[in-house]
Amino acid sequence: MAPVKVRYRVVHQTHYRYADPVTSARQLAHLTPRAAPWQSIVEHRIDVHPAPTERSEGVDYQGNHLLRFAIDGQHDSLTVNAESIVDVLGHAPAANSPSPPWEEATVHIGEWGPGADLEVVQYRVASPHVPLLAEAAEYARVSFTPGRPWLAAATELTRRIRAEFKYDQEATTVSTPVSEVLELRRGVCQDFAHFMISCLRSLSLPARYVSGYVLNSPVPGKQKLAGADASHAWVAAHCPDLGWVAFDPTNGKLADIEFVTLSWGRDFSDVTPLRGVVLGGGAQQLTVRVSVRPIP
């Protein structure tokens, strides 16, 4: 039986309004959906206003698509509009899929050195926003009991974070450390993804940060997912038998056909949707609008 496929139109608009004129700007954008075995790009474009004086595209270390642009000339606002049509296939494993004891995932890929799977090993160590923490390992061990199947343990951890942490847009900032998120038990999708990754890596389990979008028009009768109407973040963890499996701790579920993947990396710092430097500008007012809609 062929997997279910859904086509989405995604619009992501970022608008900066500057209190004082900017005379020069250099920006880097991760706003192009990533091609993957379960995801293909039908159409994509990024429009920038004012028009860049320099513009180039490339691929970063993790294989994500990058746009670099520069604007030389006075301007008091910046608008970056990314529009995509993307096909997504159902790809999450069934909840009852067999998986090995979770301990096997800590040794199967090997350590650094000859024979190691570097595409996996690099995601089991600390990164700028995801430290290895004893308290994160302790939290994870409630789910990762000795000999428990990997998928059952990871799914329960995902659901526990959803149940025990509160979605609160005012509680944290982009720089709030994982240890504080655990103490507060509240935050946003970025915080919950970083915390879950810390839990997994602190048990020597490979996990990476995924940025993208989640469907923001729910199926009738179902609750709208948290994180819709903005860029979203979730986690992909690696199992020897299942490969990379995506989990959304913000909503307590496997990430599947409702999710559009932009980029992945060690943590948020690798996949920031838009970042850069400006000369001048003073105070900035940022507005982000995201729309994800299924289309025929």
N, C-alpha and C positions, 0 to 999 in steps of 0.2 A: 504494500500500500504506500503510495507516494506521500511524502510529508506535506502538511498544509503550507500554503504560501500566501502571504499577504503583501500587497503593494502599498507603500506609504508615501505621502508627500510631506516633507519636513521643511519647515521654514524657521530659521534661527536668525533673529535680528538683534544686533548689538549697537547701541547708540550711546555715545559719549557727548556730553555738553560741557564745555570748558568755561570757567569764570573769566579767564583772560585768554587772549589769542595764543595759539600754538604756532610756532614758526617752523618747527621741524619735528617729524615723528618717524619712528622705526617700530614696526609691529610684526609679530609672528602669530599665525593662526593655525589651530587644529580644528577645522570646521568642515572637513571632507569626510563623509562616511567611509569606513574601511571595508574593503572587499574581504570576504571570508567564505569558507565552505557553505555557510548558511545565509550569506548576505551578498547581494550583487547590486551594483549601482547602475541605474537606468539612465538618469540624467543628474547633472550637478553643475551649479554655477555659484560663484561668489562675486558680488558687486560691492565696490568700495566707493564711498563718497566722503570727501573730495577724491577725485581720481588720483591714484598713486603716480608718482614720478618714476618709481622703480617697482617692479613686481617680478617675483620668481617663485617657482614651485619645486618641491623636492620631497624626500622621504627621510624620516629620522631613524635613529638606531633601532627602535622597536618596529619599524616598518610602517609607521603612521604617515599619512600624507601631510605635508606642511605647505603653507603659503606664507611667504615673506613679502612685505611691501614697505615702501617709504613714501612719505608725503613731505616734500619740501615746498613750503609756501604757507602763508598765514591762513589759519582756519580756526573757527571757534566751536566746531563739532566734528564728530567722526561717526559714520554709519557703515556697518559691515553687515550685509544681508546675504546669508547662505541659504540656498534652496536646493533640495534634492528630491529625487524620486528613487526609492529603494525597494527591492524585493527581499523579503525575509522569510526563510523557511523555518518551520518548527524543528527544533534541534535538541531540546532539553531531554535528558533521559527520563523514563518513567519512574515514578516514585519508588516502585518495587524492583527496579533494576538491580541485579547483583553487583556487588563491588567487593574488593578484597578488604581485609582488616586495615584500618587506617594507618597502622604502623608501617605497612609495606610501602606506602607513599613517601615515607621519610627516607627510605634506603634505596628504592628502586632506581632512582635517577643518578645515584652516585654523588660524590663530592666534586669540588673543583679539581681539575686535572685531566689527564688523558682518559677518554671514554665517557666523560661527563656530558650529559645533555644540557648544553649551556642555555638553550632556549627555555629550559625549565629551572635549572639551578639558580639562575640569576634572580628568580622571584622567590627565593626562600631566605634571603638575607635582608638585613635592615636597609632602609632607604631614608631620604631626608625627612619625610613626614610619617614614616612607619617604623618606630623602634621595636626591638624585641623586648618584651616586658614580662617579668615573672607574673604580674597580676593578670595580664592578658592570657597567658598560658593557663593560669589557675581557672579563669573564667571558662576557657575553652574545654578544659578537662571534664567539666560536668557533662558535656556531650560526647567527648572523645574518651570514652571508657575503654579499658583494655580489650582488644580484639573486636571492637565494634566495627561493622562495615562502614567504609569511608563515606558513602553517599548518605546513609542514615545519620551519621554523626554530623556531617556538614550541613545537612538540611535542618537538623534540630538546632544547631548553632544559629543558623539564619533566622529561624522562627523565634528563638529566645531573644535575640537582639530586637526584633520587631515588638515582642511582647513587653520587654523590660526597659526599653529606651523610648523616650518621647520625642516625636518630631517637633522641633521648636526652632524656628528661623531666627529667633532673637538670642538664643543661648550661646552661640559660638561664632567665631570668625574663621576666615581661611587659615589662620595661623594657630588655632586652638590645638594644643597637643593631645595625642591619643589618651594619655593618662588622665587628663582633665575631662575628656569626654566620658571615660569610664566612671569617673567620680560623679559627674553631673547626671549621667544617665539620660542625656538629651542632646539634641543637635540636629543636623540635616544629613542628607544622603552622603555627602563627602565624608563627614565624621563617622558615620556608621560603616562605610566601606573601609576607611582607614583602620577602624577598630577591629573589624572582622579579619582584615589582612594581618594585623598584628597578632590576633589570636592564633591564626593558622601558622604564620611564620615562626611564632614563638614555640610551636610544636614541631618545627622543621618541615612544615608542609608548604609547598610552593603555592603562592597566590599573587595575583596581579590586579591592579586597579583598572576598571573599565569606565570610560566616559561615553555618554550618548544621550538617548532620549527614550522616554516611555510613553506609550499611547495615552493621550489625554482626553479621549472620548470613550468612556467605558462601555462595555457591552451592557445592554439594558438589564437592570436588575442587579448589577454588580457595582461595588463602590469604586470611585475614582482612585487611582493609585497615587500615593504620595510622591512628590517629585515631578509630577506632570506640570506642564506649562513652564518648564525651565529645563536646562540641561540636567542630566541625571548621572548618577554614579552607582556602580555596583561592583561585584567581585567575581573573578574567575579563578577557580582552584583546580589543581591538577591531580588526577587520579591515574595510576598506571594502566588500568583497564578501560577507563572511560575517556581519557584525555582531559581537555579543559572543559569544565562545567561551570556555568554562570549562576550566581546566587545574588538575590537582591535583599539585603538585610533591612532596608528601609520598609519594604512591604512584606517581608517574611516569606519569600517564595523563590523558586527557581526562575531565572530570567530566560524567557523564551521568545515566542513570536511577537509579543507586545513591545519588544525592546529593539531599538535601532542603535547599532554600535558605531561610535565615531572613532575612538582611539583606545589603546591600552598601554600601560607602562607600570613602573614601580609604584607610583602614587600620583597624586594630583599634579605635582610639579612637572611631571613628564608630559602631561596632556592638557595643559591649560587652554581653554578654547581661544582666548585672545590675550596676549600680553605684549608689552613693549615699553619703550621710553619716549617721552615727549620733551621738547624744549619749550618752556613756558607753560601756559595753561592754567596755573593756579589750581583752585578746587575743581573737582570733577563730579559730574552727576551721571551715573550709569543707569541705563534702562535696558533690560533684556526681555525679549518676547520670543516664545517658542510655540510652534504649533505642529502637532503630529496628527495626521488624518489618513485613514485608509481610503484608497481610491480603487476603482475598478481595474 
